[in-house]
């Protein structure tokens, strides 16, 4: 099949130019310029993000902090610092555990007496202290 075999003898196609593409009339240059600008912006954002991440990792590494998990590393350091320094540890308010109810305390004294851990006199003195505190 030769290219001439596809020739259609129609007066409507007499002025047809094969290089003419009606789908991109007047917009091809504007679209390609806009598309190119979007691609450039995406590349710039990716490059800036990578540079910032590398700088942050270097700064953390220079400070002696694990750059892959800085939050955990800093939490461990703070816990060690608070645990080893009495000045900082004393500034953390500590709330004492609430005292058990008198019934619970009396039952514990009786259990200790039955187990032979405390004597009769110790049991009586402990019961007196608990009841006097009421």
Phi, psi and omega in degrees: 000122182268155178300331179289339180291336181272001183290130179251125179270087181227128182298338180291335182259012182295324182265014184289128176251117183298337180279348181280126178243105184292347180286340184239036182293117173070356185243356186294318181289320180293317180294314181294326177293316178294316179298318177298320178296319179297317179298317179297318179296319179296317179296318180297317180297318179296316181295316179297319178298317179295317180297317180295320179295319179294318179296319179296317179296320180294318179297316178296318180297317179296331179277356179086018180254141178295114184290341180278335179214067186292327183296313180295319180300315180291325177295319179296317179298318180293320179296319178295319181295316180292325181286331185264346183251113181295331180293313180289323181292330182285342179280345178280119181293135180243128177260128180290153178292142180296142180292141178295158180298152181303324179298321180292318180294319178295319179296323178294319178298316179296321179296318178296323179293315179297326180283351179085012181285324179237155182275177178298318182294319179295321179296314180297320180293320180293319179295321179296316179299317181294317182286328178291333180286348180284000000 
